[in-house]
Amino acid sequence: MVKLTADLIWNSPHFFNAIKERELELRGNKIPVIENLGATEDQFDTIDLSDNEIVKLENFPLLNRLGTLIINNNRITRINPNIGEFLPKLHTLVLTNNRLVNLVEIDPLASIPKLQYLSLLDNNITKKPNYRLYVIHKLKSLRVLDFIKVKAKERAEAAALFSSKEAEEEVKKVSQQEVQKVSDATEESEAPKVVAPTQEQILAIKAAIINSQTIEEIARLEQALKFGQVPAGLIVPDPASGVNDGSGPMEDYDLSRTLWSLVKFVVAGIENVAVALLQSVVAAAGMLTEIISYKLHGHARFLSLL
């Protein structure tokens, strides 16, 4: 992600385009948020923010000169309700290939008083029933939608279809229901799915405990068995082979665990005895050293008397 800074704005390409408008090109920078556009000093007729990572169409300063905003191939899901206050002369808006889903999401565009050319192609919103008529109804000044001229017949149909407040309220209600469904589906998909181990996996875990070589490995496997988890790397033999038929060493799991606990107890006892024995040897060695030292001292004294 690249932050849209004043330095990036000053160092980006700016030129007179094919229709002799002064254009600022900010495309392909992976910009996540619109910000710092005040650094343009309102010197551009066209700003190109295509191929970025922008999610919200907001944070515009007052740009009296800006007439064309190209922002296709982003992730737009939300539009500032007061966007028209900051872009009063915007007449062309390209929102192709974004993430607008519900009809009501384009309502904020009605605040742009001079909007005449709009593209919403490759947004899921275009798949909604009466999409084109709804957009024409909301954006009274629109002349071209998705590169198709708005006809007088369409304006009449849109006016008839959405003439009542009940019709618009129904659109909002449907949109809210769809948003809730998407939210619930997202939560469900993100929630971790806990799957209990099969009988074969449980038997395999018990067998792995029996065959473990370290106390740490046994503790890890017992923990997994206790909480119904399948340890990573667990090899489950094919039930058809008869290995996991419930007979043999797997039935002796509890006995084996008891025996292993006994082994650990015995080993711990041996370790304690060994430590005590070593301490005794060290103490005896100390005493022997003192005796030898005493005798040598006495022998030396005897020789000095001669």
C-alpha positions as CSV (number, residue, x, y, z in Angstrom):
1,M,0.0,0.0,0.0
2,V,1.2,3.5,-0.9
3,K,0.0,6.5,1.0
4,L,-1.3,9.4,-1.1
5,T,1.1,12.1,0.0
6,A,1.8,15.6,-1.3
7,D,5.1,14.3,-2.6
8,L,3.4,11.6,-4.6
9,I,1.0,14.1,-6.1
10,W,3.8,16.5,-7.1
11,N,5.9,13.8,-8.6
12,S,3.1,12.0,-10.5
13,P,2.6,12.6,-14.3
14,H,0.5,15.6,-15.2
15,F,-0.2,16.8,-18.7
16,F,-2.8,18.1,-21.2
17,N,-4.9,15.2,-22.3
18,A,-6.5,14.6,-25.7
19,I,-9.3,17.0,-25.1
20,K,-6.8,19.6,-23.8
21,E,-7.7,19.3,-20.2
22,R,-5.1,19.4,-17.5
23,E,-4.9,15.9,-16.1
24,L,-3.2,14.4,-13.0
25,E,-2.4,10.7,-13.2
26,L,-2.3,8.8,-9.9
27,R,-3.2,5.3,-11.3
28,G,-1.6,2.0,-10.3
29,N,-0.1,3.1,-7.0
30,K,-2.1,0.8,-4.7
31,I,-3.5,3.8,-2.8
32,P,-5.9,2.7,-0.1
33,V,-7.4,6.0,1.0
34,I,-8.1,9.3,-0.8
35,E,-6.2,12.1,1.1
36,N,-4.0,15.2,0.7
37,L,-5.7,16.2,-2.6
38,G,-5.4,19.7,-1.4
39,A,-1.8,19.5,-2.6
40,T,-3.2,19.7,-6.2
41,E,-4.2,23.3,-5.4
42,D,-7.3,22.8,-7.6
43,Q,-5.1,23.0,-10.8
44,F,-6.6,20.0,-12.6
45,D,-9.6,19.3,-14.8
46,T,-9.2,15.5,-14.6
47,I,-7.8,13.2,-11.9
48,D,-7.2,9.6,-12.7
49,L,-7.1,7.3,-9.6
50,S,-7.6,4.0,-11.5
51,D,-6.1,0.7,-10.5
52,N,-5.7,1.4,-6.8
53,E,-7.1,-0.1,-3.6
54,I,-9.6,2.7,-2.6
55,V,-12.6,1.5,-0.6
56,K,-14.4,4.8,0.1
57,L,-15.1,7.7,-2.2
58,E,-14.5,10.5,0.3
59,N,-12.0,12.9,1.8
60,F,-12.1,15.4,-1.1
61,P,-11.2,19.0,-0.5
62,L,-13.2,21.7,-2.3
63,L,-12.1,21.2,-6.0
64,N,-14.0,23.8,-8.0
65,R,-12.1,23.0,-11.2
66,L,-12.4,19.2,-11.2
67,G,-14.8,18.1,-14.0
68,T,-13.7,14.4,-14.5
69,L,-12.9,11.8,-11.9
70,I,-11.7,8.4,-13.2
71,I,-11.6,5.8,-10.4
72,N,-12.2,2.4,-12.1
73,N,-10.6,-0.8,-10.9
74,N,-10.7,-0.1,-7.2
75,R,-12.7,-1.4,-4.3
76,I,-15.3,1.3,-3.8
77,T,-18.1,0.2,-1.5
78,R,-19.2,3.5,0.0
79,I,-19.6,7.1,-1.2
80,N,-19.6,10.2,1.0
81,P,-23.2,11.5,1.3
82,N,-22.0,15.1,0.8
83,I,-19.6,14.5,-2.0
84,G,-21.3,17.1,-4.1
85,E,-20.3,19.9,-1.8
86,F,-16.7,19.3,-2.6
87,L,-17.0,18.5,-6.3
88,P,-19.6,21.1,-7.5
89,K,-18.5,21.0,-11.1
90,L,-17.9,17.3,-11.6
91,H,-19.7,16.2,-14.7
92,T,-18.0,12.8,-15.5
93,L,-17.5,10.0,-13.0
94,V,-16.1,6.6,-14.0
95,L,-16.7,3.9,-11.3
96,T,-16.3,0.9,-13.6
97,N,-15.2,-2.4,-11.8
98,N,-15.7,-1.5,-8.2
99,R,-17.8,-3.2,-5.4
100,L,-21.1,-1.3,-5.3
101,V,-23.8,-3.8,-4.7
102,N,-27.1,-2.2,-3.6
103,L,-29.1,0.5,-5.4
104,V,-29.1,2.8,-2.5
105,E,-25.3,3.0,-2.5
106,I,-25.4,5.4,-5.4
107,D,-27.8,7.8,-3.7
108,P,-25.0,10.2,-2.5
109,L,-24.2,10.9,-6.2
110,A,-27.5,12.9,-6.3
111,S,-25.7,15.6,-4.4
112,I,-23.4,16.3,-7.4
113,P,-25.4,18.9,-9.2
114,K,-23.8,18.7,-12.7
115,L,-23.1,15.0,-13.0
116,Q,-24.0,14.0,-16.6
117,Y,-21.8,11.0,-17.5
118,L,-21.6,8.0,-15.2
119,S,-20.2,4.5,-15.6
120,L,-21.1,1.7,-13.1
121,L,-20.2,-1.2,-15.4
122,D,-18.8,-4.3,-13.7
123,N,-20.4,-3.5,-10.3
124,N,-22.9,-6.0,-8.9
125,I,-25.3,-3.1,-8.6
126,T,-25.9,-3.4,-12.4
127,K,-27.5,-6.8,-11.8
128,K,-30.3,-5.5,-9.6
129,P,-33.8,-5.3,-11.0
130,N,-34.7,-1.8,-12.4
131,Y,-31.1,-0.7,-11.9
132,R,-31.0,1.6,-14.8
133,L,-34.3,3.2,-14.1
134,Y,-33.4,3.7,-10.4
135,V,-30.2,5.5,-11.3
136,I,-31.9,7.7,-13.8
137,H,-34.6,8.5,-11.3
138,K,-32.1,9.5,-8.6
139,L,-29.7,11.4,-10.8
140,K,-31.9,13.9,-12.6
141,S,-29.0,15.6,-14.6
142,L,-27.6,12.3,-16.0
143,R,-27.3,12.2,-19.8
144,V,-25.3,9.0,-20.3
145,L,-25.3,5.9,-18.1
146,D,-22.8,3.1,-18.8
147,F,-22.0,4.7,-22.2
148,I,-25.6,4.5,-23.2
149,K,-27.6,7.7,-23.7
150,V,-30.5,8.3,-21.3
151,K,-33.7,8.5,-23.3
152,A,-36.8,10.5,-22.6
153,K,-38.8,7.3,-22.5
154,E,-36.5,5.9,-19.7
155,R,-37.0,9.1,-17.7
156,A,-40.8,8.7,-17.9
157,E,-40.6,5.0,-16.9
158,A,-38.3,5.8,-14.0
159,A,-40.6,8.6,-12.8
160,A,-43.6,6.3,-13.0
161,L,-41.9,3.4,-11.3
162,F,-40.4,5.4,-8.4
163,S,-43.0,8.2,-8.1
164,S,-44.1,7.2,-4.7
165,K,-42.1,7.2,-1.5
166,E,-43.3,3.6,-0.9
167,A,-41.4,2.5,-3.9
168,E,-38.1,4.0,-2.8
169,E,-38.6,2.7,0.8
170,E,-39.1,-0.8,-0.7
171,V,-35.7,-0.4,-2.5
172,K,-34.1,0.6,0.8
173,K,-35.7,-2.2,2.7
174,V,-34.5,-4.8,0.1
175,S,-31.0,-3.3,0.2
176,Q,-30.9,-3.5,4.0
177,Q,-32.0,-7.2,3.9
178,E,-29.3,-8.0,1.4
179,V,-26.7,-6.2,3.5
180,Q,-27.7,-8.3,6.5
181,K,-27.6,-11.5,4.5
182,V,-24.1,-10.7,3.3
183,S,-23.0,-9.8,6.8
184,D,-24.4,-13.1,8.2
185,A,-22.8,-15.1,5.5
186,T,-19.5,-13.4,6.1
187,E,-19.7,-14.1,9.8
188,E,-20.6,-17.7,9.2
189,S,-17.8,-18.2,6.7
190,E,-15.3,-16.6,9.1
191,A,-16.4,-18.6,12.1
192,P,-14.0,-21.5,12.8
193,K,-15.6,-24.9,12.1
194,V,-14.8,-27.4,14.7
195,V,-15.1,-31.0,13.4
196,A,-15.0,-33.8,16.0
197,P,-12.4,-36.5,15.3
198,T,-13.7,-39.8,13.9
199,Q,-13.4,-43.1,15.8
200,E,-10.5,-44.1,13.6
201,Q,-8.7,-40.8,14.5
202,I,-9.3,-41.3,18.2
203,L,-7.9,-44.8,18.0
204,A,-4.9,-43.5,16.0
205,I,-4.2,-40.9,18.7
206,K,-4.3,-43.6,21.4
207,A,-2.0,-45.7,19.4
208,A,0.4,-42.8,18.9
209,I,0.3,-42.2,22.7
210,I,1.4,-45.8,23.3
211,N,4.2,-45.6,20.8
212,S,5.4,-42.2,22.0
213,Q,9.1,-41.9,23.1
214,T,8.9,-38.7,25.1
215,I,6.8,-37.3,27.9
216,E,6.2,-34.1,26.0
217,E,4.8,-36.0,23.0
218,I,2.5,-38.0,25.3
219,A,1.3,-34.7,26.9
220,R,0.6,-33.2,23.5
221,L,-1.4,-36.1,22.3
222,E,-3.4,-36.5,25.5
223,Q,-4.3,-32.8,25.3
224,A,-5.5,-33.3,21.7
225,L,-7.5,-36.3,22.7
226,K,-9.0,-34.4,25.7
227,F,-10.3,-31.5,23.6
228,G,-11.3,-33.5,20.6
229,Q,-8.6,-32.2,18.3
230,V,-6.7,-34.0,15.6
231,P,-2.9,-33.5,16.0
232,A,-1.0,-32.3,13.0
233,G,0.7,-35.0,11.1
234,L,-1.4,-37.8,12.6
235,I,-1.4,-40.9,10.4
236,V,-4.7,-42.7,10.4
237,P,-4.5,-46.3,9.1
238,D,-7.1,-47.5,6.6
239,P,-10.0,-49.1,8.6
240,A,-10.3,-51.7,5.8
241,S,-6.9,-53.0,6.7
242,G,-8.2,-54.2,10.1
243,V,-5.6,-52.2,12.0
244,N,-8.2,-50.0,13.7
245,D,-10.8,-52.7,14.4
246,G,-10.8,-51.9,18.1
247,S,-8.7,-55.0,19.1
248,G,-5.1,-55.4,20.0
249,P,-3.0,-52.7,21.6
250,M,-5.6,-50.0,21.2
251,E,-7.8,-51.6,23.8
252,D,-4.9,-51.5,26.2
253,Y,-4.6,-47.7,26.1
254,D,-5.6,-47.1,29.7
255,L,-3.4,-49.9,31.0
256,S,-0.5,-48.7,28.9
257,R,-0.9,-45.2,30.2
258,T,-0.8,-46.6,33.7
259,L,2.3,-48.6,33.0
260,W,3.9,-45.6,31.5
261,S,3.1,-43.5,34.6
262,L,4.6,-46.3,36.7
263,V,7.7,-46.3,34.5
264,K,8.0,-42.5,34.9
265,F,7.7,-42.9,38.7
266,V,10.4,-45.6,38.8
267,V,12.7,-43.5,36.7
268,A,12.1,-40.5,38.9
269,G,12.9,-42.7,42.0
270,I,16.1,-44.0,40.4
271,E,17.1,-40.5,39.6
272,N,16.6,-39.5,43.2
273,V,18.6,-42.5,44.5
274,A,21.4,-41.7,42.1
275,V,21.5,-38.2,43.3
276,A,21.6,-39.2,46.9
277,L,24.3,-41.8,46.2
278,L,26.4,-39.2,44.3
279,Q,26.1,-36.8,47.3
280,S,27.3,-39.6,49.6
281,V,30.3,-40.4,47.4
282,V,31.2,-36.7,47.3
283,A,30.9,-36.4,51.1
284,A,33.0,-39.5,51.6
285,A,35.6,-38.2,49.2
286,G,35.8,-35.0,51.2
287,M,36.3,-36.9,54.5
288,L,39.0,-39.0,52.9
289,T,40.8,-36.0,51.6
290,E,40.8,-34.4,55.1
291,I,42.2,-37.7,56.6
292,I,45.0,-37.9,54.1
293,S,45.8,-34.3,54.6
294,Y,46.0,-34.7,58.4
295,K,48.3,-37.7,58.1
296,L,50.6,-36.0,55.7
297,H,50.8,-33.1,58.0
298,G,51.7,-35.3,61.0
299,H,54.3,-37.2,59.0
300,A,56.0,-33.9,58.0
301,R,56.0,-32.8,61.6
302,F,57.7,-36.0,62.7
303,L,60.4,-35.6,60.1
304,S,61.1,-32.1,61.2
305,L,61.9,-33.4,64.8
306,L,64.6,-35.7,63.5
